[in-house]
């Protein structure tokens, strides 16, 4: 029975490691694409404006360009936060795969994940402002809705960080007495 649990654990760790690696690569490609898009929006601003006019003849081009650039900056901030979150998660998975997840480093990693989740939740605010003040973005505007689950996840990860910190401190104390 124990061998079956270990096999399931190994598959879970391997599967999680693969999913997180794919997410990291995808997120970094997204980040690169948005940075390039932002740079190109300034280098080829006339072409971007013409493209916007082609899509919607009555559009306020200046407002749409400003909104798109702000949207790209928001995307960059979200991708950077997501990259930090995924990097910390990858390290936690690696320590779990090595058989020692209850270490103080993982408590700090969980705290990093908590802060990045908080940042992502707070980035909804500029997203909502973009949606409100740049109607020229149309369907490109973020559709921001309040997410109670997101806020609960932030709280949960910070609590787990404290649990991991206390657990690793207790384990270190116990090892010191043996």
C-alpha positions as CSV (number, residue, x, y, z in Angstrom):
1,X,0.0,0.0,0.0
2,X,2.8,2.4,0.9
3,X,4.5,1.8,-2.4
4,X,1.3,2.7,-4.3
5,X,1.2,6.0,-2.3
6,X,4.8,6.7,-3.2
7,X,4.2,6.1,-6.9
8,X,1.2,8.4,-6.8
9,X,3.3,11.0,-5.0
10,X,6.1,10.7,-7.6
11,X,3.6,11.1,-10.4
12,X,2.1,14.1,-8.7
13,X,5.5,15.7,-8.2
14,X,6.6,14.9,-11.8
15,X,3.3,16.1,-13.2
16,X,3.4,19.3,-11.2
17,X,7.0,20.0,-12.1
18,X,6.1,19.6,-15.8
19,X,3.0,21.8,-15.6
20,X,4.9,24.6,-13.7
21,X,7.8,24.4,-16.2
22,X,5.3,24.8,-19.1
23,X,3.6,27.7,-17.3
24,X,7.0,29.4,-16.7
25,X,8.0,29.1,-20.4
26,X,4.5,30.3,-21.5
27,X,4.5,33.2,-19.1
28,X,8.0,34.3,-20.2
29,X,7.0,34.1,-23.9
30,X,3.9,36.2,-23.1
31,X,6.1,38.7,-21.2
32,X,8.5,38.9,-24.2
33,X,5.7,39.4,-26.6
34,X,4.1,42.2,-24.6
35,X,7.4,44.0,-24.1
36,X,8.1,43.8,-27.9
37,X,4.5,44.9,-28.6
38,X,5.0,47.9,-26.3
39,X,8.2,48.9,-27.9
40,X,6.8,48.5,-31.4
41,X,3.8,50.6,-30.4
42,X,6.2,53.5,-30.1
43,X,8.5,52.7,-33.0
44,X,5.6,52.2,-35.4
45,X,3.0,54.4,-33.8
46,X,1.7,55.7,-37.2
47,X,1.1,52.1,-38.4
48,X,-0.6,51.2,-35.1
49,X,-2.8,54.2,-35.4
50,X,-3.7,53.3,-39.0
51,X,-4.5,49.7,-37.9
52,X,-6.8,51.0,-35.1
53,X,-8.6,53.3,-37.6
54,X,-9.0,50.4,-40.0
55,X,-10.6,48.3,-37.3
56,X,-12.9,51.1,-36.1
57,X,-13.2,54.3,-38.2
58,X,-14.8,56.4,-35.4
59,X,-12.2,55.5,-32.7
60,X,-10.3,58.1,-30.7
61,X,-6.9,56.9,-31.8
62,X,-4.9,58.8,-29.2
63,X,-7.0,57.4,-26.4
64,X,-6.9,53.9,-27.8
65,X,-3.1,54.0,-28.2
66,X,-2.7,55.3,-24.6
67,X,-5.1,52.6,-23.3
68,X,-3.3,49.8,-25.2
69,X,0.1,50.9,-23.9
70,X,-1.3,51.1,-20.4
71,X,-2.8,47.6,-20.9
72,X,0.6,46.3,-22.0
73,X,2.3,47.8,-19.0
74,X,-0.3,46.1,-16.8
75,X,0.4,42.8,-18.6
76,X,4.1,43.2,-18.0
77,X,3.5,43.8,-14.3
78,X,1.2,40.7,-14.1
79,X,3.7,38.6,-16.0
80,X,6.6,39.6,-13.7
81,X,4.5,38.8,-10.6
82,X,3.4,35.5,-12.1
83,X,7.0,34.6,-12.9
84,X,8.0,35.1,-9.3
85,X,5.1,33.0,-8.2
86,X,5.9,30.2,-10.5
87,X,9.6,30.3,-9.7
88,X,8.8,29.9,-6.0
89,X,6.3,27.2,-6.7
90,X,8.9,25.3,-8.8
91,X,11.4,25.4,-5.8
92,X,8.7,24.1,-3.4
93,X,8.0,21.3,-5.8
94,X,11.7,20.5,-6.1
95,X,12.1,20.3,-2.4
96,X,9.0,18.1,-2.1
97,X,10.5,15.8,-4.8
98,X,13.7,15.7,-2.8
99,X,11.7,14.5,0.2
100,X,12.1,17.5,2.4
101,X,9.3,20.1,1.9
102,X,9.0,21.3,5.5
103,X,12.0,23.6,5.5
104,X,12.2,27.3,6.4
105,X,13.1,28.2,2.8
106,X,9.7,26.9,1.7
107,X,8.0,29.1,4.3
108,X,9.8,32.1,2.7
109,X,8.7,30.8,-0.8
110,X,5.1,30.5,0.3
111,X,5.4,34.1,1.6
112,X,6.7,35.2,-1.8
113,X,3.7,33.4,-3.4
114,X,1.4,35.2,-1.0
115,X,2.8,38.6,-1.9
116,X,2.6,37.8,-5.6
117,X,-1.0,36.7,-5.3
118,X,-1.7,39.9,-3.4
119,X,0.0,41.9,-6.1
120,X,-2.1,40.1,-8.8
121,X,-5.3,40.8,-6.9
122,X,-4.3,44.5,-6.5
123,X,-3.5,44.8,-10.2
124,X,-7.3,44.3,-10.8
125,X,-7.6,47.9,-9.7
126,X,-5.7,49.5,-12.6
127,X,-7.4,46.9,-14.9
128,X,-10.8,48.2,-13.8
129,X,-9.7,51.8,-14.3
130,X,-8.5,51.0,-17.8
131,X,-11.9,49.4,-18.5
132,X,-13.7,52.5,-17.2
133,X,-11.5,55.4,-18.6
134,X,-10.5,53.9,-21.9
135,X,-13.8,52.7,-23.6
136,X,-11.9,52.9,-26.9
137,X,-10.2,49.7,-25.9
138,X,-13.5,47.9,-26.6
139,X,-13.2,44.1,-26.2
140,X,-9.4,44.5,-25.4
141,X,-10.3,46.1,-22.1
142,X,-9.9,43.9,-19.1
143,X,-13.1,42.4,-17.8
144,X,-12.4,42.9,-14.1
145,X,-14.7,41.3,-11.5
146,X,-14.2,41.0,-7.7
147,X,-12.8,37.5,-6.8
148,X,-13.5,36.5,-3.2
149,X,-11.6,33.2,-4.0
150,X,-8.5,35.2,-5.0
151,X,-8.5,37.1,-1.7
152,X,-9.1,33.9,0.3
153,X,-6.1,32.3,-1.6
154,X,-3.9,35.2,-0.6
155,X,-4.9,34.7,3.1
156,X,-4.5,31.0,2.9
157,X,-1.0,31.1,1.4
158,X,0.1,33.6,4.1
159,X,-1.3,31.3,6.8
160,X,0.4,28.2,5.2
161,X,3.7,30.2,5.2
162,X,3.4,30.7,9.0
163,X,2.5,27.0,9.4
164,X,5.6,26.0,7.4
165,X,7.8,28.5,9.4
166,X,6.5,27.1,12.7
167,X,6.8,23.5,11.6
168,X,10.4,23.9,10.3
169,X,11.4,25.8,13.5
170,X,9.9,22.9,15.7
171,X,11.7,20.4,13.6
172,X,15.0,22.2,13.9
173,X,14.5,22.4,17.7
174,X,13.8,18.7,17.8
175,X,16.9,17.8,15.7
176,X,19.0,20.0,18.1
177,X,17.8,18.0,21.1
178,X,18.5,14.5,19.7
